[in-house]
């Protein structure tokens, strides 16, 4: 087993299955703008680089003319419906309880207040030392500048710091910062994409973390 002193988790697609609520908010936005509906699986491919990129990609040819209006509509709807169907992935509570005494952080390109609200609603917020969102610092994943202050703050070695995520940005961040990566293959990103990045570890189910790391 690999010894770890700090665990950093992605949020959407890793800790929480939030694709449905995000896709619903996008399609509500498109409907209000009289733009074509998009399939959920297509919208999910747009997730991972923050709300602005999600909306830009969803608008397609209507970007940038419709962006400001789209952002307002999406934000208003998502704030009211972000917890409609979003749930923790299977195994999340097992992992959080197993590593209860281990320092854990949520690091996401989702806005901080969205992340905190969902984490509190799902009663997982108390398991984490802090939440670092897209608007928490001047940097977002995969820029390693978002991670270096965390390593210094917690006084941990790079090779004993773990990033668990379902996104390309998570694996790239770990590589750029020189920390350990574990790709969650059951999230929003196609597993073939993650496998091609050659992360240090991979798991199909999150509770597998309890057998890989100590």
ZASE-709172 format. One record per residue (C-alpha): x, y, z; residue in three letters. Coordinates in pm, whole numbers, padded with zeros to 5 digits, always signed. Example, Ala and Ser with C-alpha at 12.3 -4.5 7.8 and 13.67 -1.06 7.14 Angstrom:
# ZASE-709172
+01230-00450+00780ALA/+01367-00106+00714SER/
# end
This chain:
# ZASE-709172
+00000+00000+00000UNK/+00110+00354-00075UNK/+00145+00580+00228UNK/-00029+00916+00187UNK/-00033+01220+00418UNK/-00276+01447+00229UNK/-00571+01357+00005UNK/-00706+01603-00253UNK/-01036+01523-00422UNK/-01202+01663-00730UNK/-01574+01731-00682UNK/-01802+01694-00988UNK/-01763+01344-01127UNK/-01547+01226-00838UNK/-01719+01284-00506UNK/-02061+01374-00642UNK/-02265+01260-00941UNK/-02382+01605-01047UNK/-02404+01563-01423UNK/-02784+01548-01429UNK/-02841+01879-01251UNK/-02576+02053-01460UNK/-02722+01916-01784UNK/-03075+02017-01680UNK/-02956+02371-01607UNK/-02782+02392-01943UNK/-03089+02272-02131UNK/-03314+02511-01940UNK/-03077+02790-02043UNK/-03084+02678-02408UNK/-03463+02654-02402UNK/-03495+03008-02266UNK/-03265+03132-02543UNK/-03459+02941-02812UNK/-03152+02732-02889UNK/-03146+02358-02966UNK/-03158+02107-02680UNK/-02837+01910-02618UNK/-02802+01547-02511UNK/-02693+01496-02151UNK/-02392+01288-02252UNK/-02271+01572-02475UNK/-02313+01835-02204UNK/-02117+01616-01963UNK/-01817+01634-02196UNK/-01823+02013-02146UNK/-01780+01985-01766UNK/-01447+02028-01588UNK/-01314+02371-01676UNK/-01557+02589-01484UNK/-01897+02741-01547UNK/-01782+02990-01812UNK/-01636+02715-02031UNK/-01944+02498-01973UNK/-02169+02774-02103UNK/-01936+02870-02388UNK/-01924+02511-02512UNK/-02297+02461-02467UNK/-02380+02776-02666UNK/-02173+02669-02963UNK/-02227+02912-03250UNK/-02433+03140-03023UNK/-02115+03225-02829UNK/-02017+03499-02748UNK/-02327+03704-02840UNK/-02556+03516-02600UNK/-02302+03455-02324UNK/-02404+03718-02068UNK/-02772+03632-02090UNK/-02694+03261-02086UNK/-02477+03296-01774UNK/-02756+03477-01592UNK/-03019+03219-01687UNK/-02794+02922-01605UNK/-02683+03066-01271UNK/-03035+03152-01160UNK/-03164+02804-01247UNK/-02867+02608-01112UNK/-02869+02791-00779UNK/-03226+02669-00727UNK/-03180+02316-00861UNK/-02819+02212-00794UNK/-02927+01956-00534UNK/-03227+01807-00717UNK/-03058+01483-00826UNK/-02693+01526-00721UNK/-02576+01249-00487UNK/-02243+01115-00362UNK/-02092+00840-00575UNK/-02109+00488-00431UNK/-01820+00434-00192UNK/-01769+00801-00105UNK/-01885+00765+00255UNK/-01679+00448+00294UNK/-01368+00635+00180UNK/-01434+00944+00391UNK/-01490+00740+00704UNK/-01194+00509+00638UNK/-00959+00807+00597UNK/-01135+01015+00863UNK/-00811+01112+01041UNK/-00629+01191+00716UNK/-00629+01559+00604UNK/-00856+01592+00300UNK/-00926+01882+00064UNK/-01174+01940-00215UNK/-01007+02109-00512UNK/-01241+02190-00799UNK/-01293+02419-01096UNK/-01651+02463-00973UNK/-01729+02789-00796UNK/-01667+02776-00422UNK/-02020+02861-00305UNK/-02176+02599-00532UNK/-01935+02336-00402UNK/-01986+02428-00038UNK/-02363+02429-00068UNK/-02376+02085-00228UNK/-02118+01942+00015UNK/-02320+02074+00309UNK/-02646+01944+00163UNK/-02495+01598+00122UNK/-02338+01618+00470UNK/-01984+01556+00348UNK/-01842+01905+00414UNK/-01725+01825+00772UNK/-01489+01558+00638UNK/-01271+01817+00463UNK/-01021+02067+00599UNK/-01105+02312+00323UNK/-01263+02360-00017UNK/-01066+02530-00293UNK/-01293+02640-00576UNK/-01244+02813-00909UNK/-01278+03153-00744UNK/-01077+03073-00429UNK/-00739+03161-00581UNK/-00600+03324-00895UNK/-00537+02980-01041UNK/-00746+02683-01152UNK/-00662+02322-01236UNK/-00438+02209-01401UNK/-00212+02505-01312UNK/+00020+02373-01037UNK/+00023+02718-00876UNK/-00310+02623-00718UNK/-00143+02333-00539UNK/+00198+02460-00427UNK/+00062+02679-00142UNK/-00139+02380-00018UNK/+00169+02159-00001UNK/+00351+02429+00195UNK/+00057+02494+00427UNK/+00017+02129+00525UNK/+00390+02055+00526UNK/+00357+01739+00317UNK/+00594+01581+00070UNK/+00490+01568-00293UNK/+00524+01192-00310UNK/+00289+01153-00012UNK/+00021+01383-00155UNK/-00261+01225-00355UNK/-00499+01377-00608UNK/-00810+01171-00684UNK/-01016+01284-00981UNK/-01217+01181-01283UNK/-01093+01463-01503UNK/-00803+01527-01737UNK/-00722+01837-01534UNK/-00674+01630-01218UNK/-00418+01399-01375UNK/-00238+01687-01546UNK/-00229+01887-01221UNK/-00076+01595-01032UNK/+00186+01548-01303UNK/+00277+01916-01322UNK/+00301+01948-00944UNK/+00487+01621-00897UNK/+00230+01455-00670UNK/+00057+01117-00684UNK/-00245+01078-00912UNK/-00534+00834-00897UNK/-00787+00844-01180UNK/-01146+00761-01089UNK/-01273+00577-01395UNK/-01639+00578-01293UNK/-01699+00952-01324UNK/-01783+01191-01607UNK/-01473+01153-01825UNK/-01448+00850-02057UNK/-01218+00597-01895UNK/-01017+00553-02215UNK/-00922+00921-02200UNK/-00798+00890-01842UNK/-00612+00564-01903UNK/-00429+00725-02196UNK/-00284+00984-01956UNK/-00114+00704-01759UNK/-00202+00814-01403UNK/-00007+00660-01116UNK/-00312+00466-00999UNK/-00663+00397-01126UNK/-00986+00273-00970UNK/-01326+00181-01109UNK/-01492+00227-00769UNK/-01391+00481-00505UNK/-01391+00235-00216UNK/-01093+00070-00387UNK/-00888+00361-00245UNK/-00899+00192+00094UNK/-00701-00102-00046UNK/-00448+00108-00240UNK/-00357+00382+00005UNK/-00270+00399+00371UNK/
# end
